[in-house]
Amino acid sequence: MLCQTLLDNEGQVAIRRIQGVLSMAKRYGTPATDEACQLALEMGVHCYGFVRRYLEKHGSLLKALKQADPIIRQLDLYLDVIAERTKENLDEPD
């Protein structure tokens, strides 16, 4: 939504700023970038600079707190493996 607002307000001049927002999404993750853009809209600050500064200050923390990622398996898979391994250890005689 912020990118559309930039485009509406500045026209083609905003293209570089929009590319910058997309670059931030690659660097800090889409959820963190969406959060920064939403905050900018809520505060009425419709500029790329706010998003960049916000992510530079808070982005690494937001990325570290991410609960889900395509490269991380679902927690259920780990629980199944743990239960299976625990069962194997219990079944083995001492």
C-alpha positions as YAML, in Angstrom:
chain: A
units: angstrom
residues:
- id: 1
  name: MET
  ca: [0.00, 0.00, 0.00]
- id: 2
  name: LEU
  ca: [2.88, 2.36, 0.76]
- id: 3
  name: CYS
  ca: [4.38, 1.69, -2.67]
- id: 4
  name: GLN
  ca: [1.06, 2.52, -4.33]
- id: 5
  name: THR
  ca: [0.86, 5.74, -2.32]
- id: 6
  name: LEU
  ca: [4.39, 6.67, -3.38]
- id: 7
  name: LEU
  ca: [3.52, 5.99, -7.01]
- id: 8
  name: ASP
  ca: [0.29, 8.00, -6.79]
- id: 9
  name: ASN
  ca: [2.01, 10.97, -5.13]
- id: 10
  name: GLU
  ca: [5.29, 11.06, -7.06]
- id: 11
  name: GLY
  ca: [4.66, 9.21, -10.30]
- id: 12
  name: GLN
  ca: [7.65, 7.71, -12.09]
- id: 13
  name: VAL
  ca: [10.06, 9.41, -9.71]
- id: 14
  name: ALA
  ca: [8.89, 6.93, -7.05]
- id: 15
  name: ILE
  ca: [10.05, 3.89, -9.04]
- id: 16
  name: ARG
  ca: [13.54, 3.96, -7.46]
- id: 17
  name: ARG
  ca: [12.03, 4.27, -3.99]
- id: 18
  name: ILE
  ca: [9.70, 1.36, -4.66]
- id: 19
  name: GLN
  ca: [12.67, -0.71, -5.82]
- id: 20
  name: GLY
  ca: [14.36, 0.25, -2.56]
- id: 21
  name: VAL
  ca: [11.38, -1.03, -0.57]
- id: 22
  name: LEU
  ca: [11.51, -4.30, -2.53]
- id: 23
  name: SER
  ca: [15.23, -4.54, -1.79]
- id: 24
  name: MET
  ca: [14.50, -4.06, 1.91]
- id: 25
  name: ALA
  ca: [11.99, -6.92, 1.71]
- id: 26
  name: LYS
  ca: [14.73, -9.20, 0.36]
- id: 27
  name: ARG
  ca: [17.19, -8.07, 3.03]
- id: 28
  name: TYR
  ca: [14.95, -7.95, 6.11]
- id: 29
  name: GLY
  ca: [12.09, -10.21, 5.05]
- id: 30
  name: THR
  ca: [8.62, -9.44, 3.80]
- id: 31
  name: PRO
  ca: [6.86, -9.45, 7.19]
- id: 32
  name: ALA
  ca: [9.28, -6.91, 8.70]
- id: 33
  name: THR
  ca: [9.07, -4.70, 5.61]
- id: 34
  name: ASP
  ca: [5.28, -4.89, 5.58]
- id: 35
  name: GLU
  ca: [5.25, -3.91, 9.24]
- id: 36
  name: ALA
  ca: [7.51, -0.92, 8.57]
- id: 37
  name: CYS
  ca: [5.37, 0.18, 5.60]
- id: 38
  name: GLN
  ca: [2.16, -0.17, 7.64]
- id: 39
  name: LEU
  ca: [3.68, 1.89, 10.43]
- id: 40
  name: ALA
  ca: [4.70, 4.57, 7.93]
- id: 41
  name: LEU
  ca: [1.15, 4.73, 6.59]
- id: 42
  name: GLU
  ca: [-0.36, 4.87, 10.07]
- id: 43
  name: MET
  ca: [1.96, 7.73, 11.00]
- id: 44
  name: GLY
  ca: [1.27, 9.57, 7.74]
- id: 45
  name: VAL
  ca: [4.93, 9.38, 6.72]
- id: 46
  name: HIS
  ca: [4.76, 8.32, 3.09]
- id: 47
  name: CYS
  ca: [8.44, 8.02, 2.29]
- id: 48
  name: TYR
  ca: [11.03, 5.35, 1.62]
- id: 49
  name: GLY
  ca: [13.49, 6.93, 4.04]
- id: 50
  name: PHE
  ca: [11.31, 6.17, 7.05]
- id: 51
  name: VAL
  ca: [11.02, 2.50, 6.05]
- id: 52
  name: ARG
  ca: [14.77, 2.24, 5.46]
- id: 53
  name: ARG
  ca: [15.68, 3.87, 8.79]
- id: 54
  name: TYR
  ca: [13.10, 1.82, 10.69]
- id: 55
  name: LEU
  ca: [14.37, -1.45, 9.23]
- id: 56
  name: GLU
  ca: [18.02, -0.50, 9.77]
- id: 57
  name: LYS
  ca: [17.23, 0.11, 13.43]
- id: 58
  name: HIS
  ca: [14.69, -2.66, 14.09]
- id: 59
  name: GLY
  ca: [14.95, -5.00, 11.09]
- id: 60
  name: SER
  ca: [17.60, -7.36, 12.40]
- id: 61
  name: LEU
  ca: [15.60, -7.88, 15.59]
- id: 62
  name: LEU
  ca: [12.40, -8.45, 13.64]
- id: 63
  name: LYS
  ca: [14.17, -10.93, 11.37]
- id: 64
  name: ALA
  ca: [15.66, -12.77, 14.36]
- id: 65
  name: LEU
  ca: [12.22, -13.15, 15.92]
- id: 66
  name: LYS
  ca: [10.70, -14.71, 12.82]
- id: 67
  name: GLN
  ca: [8.80, -17.87, 13.76]
- id: 68
  name: ALA
  ca: [8.33, -19.38, 10.32]
- id: 69
  name: ASP
  ca: [10.59, -19.55, 7.34]
- id: 70
  name: PRO
  ca: [10.48, -21.68, 4.19]
- id: 71
  name: ILE
  ca: [13.78, -23.35, 5.09]
- id: 72
  name: ILE
  ca: [12.69, -24.26, 8.63]
- id: 73
  name: ARG
  ca: [10.67, -27.43, 9.03]
- id: 74
  name: GLN
  ca: [7.35, -27.39, 10.84]
- id: 75
  name: LEU
  ca: [7.53, -28.05, 14.57]
- id: 76
  name: ASP
  ca: [5.24, -31.09, 14.17]
- id: 77
  name: LEU
  ca: [7.94, -32.87, 12.18]
- id: 78
  name: TYR
  ca: [10.44, -32.41, 14.99]
- id: 79
  name: LEU
  ca: [7.94, -33.64, 17.57]
- id: 80
  name: ASP
  ca: [7.34, -36.80, 15.55]
- id: 81
  name: VAL
  ca: [11.09, -37.47, 15.26]
- id: 82
  name: ILE
  ca: [11.62, -36.89, 18.99]
- id: 83
  name: ALA
  ca: [8.72, -39.18, 19.89]
- id: 84
  name: GLU
  ca: [10.02, -41.89, 17.54]
- id: 85
  name: ARG
  ca: [13.59, -41.69, 18.88]
- id: 86
  name: THR
  ca: [12.39, -41.67, 22.48]
- id: 87
  name: LYS
  ca: [10.25, -44.73, 21.83]
- id: 88
  name: GLU
  ca: [13.24, -46.55, 20.25]
- id: 89
  name: ASN
  ca: [15.38, -45.81, 23.33]
- id: 90
  name: LEU
  ca: [12.66, -47.04, 25.69]
- id: 91
  name: ASP
  ca: [12.17, -50.26, 23.71]
- id: 92
  name: GLU
  ca: [15.86, -51.21, 23.85]
- id: 93
  name: PRO
  ca: [16.83, -53.49, 26.76]
- id: 94
  name: ASP
  ca: [19.60, -52.34, 29.08]
...
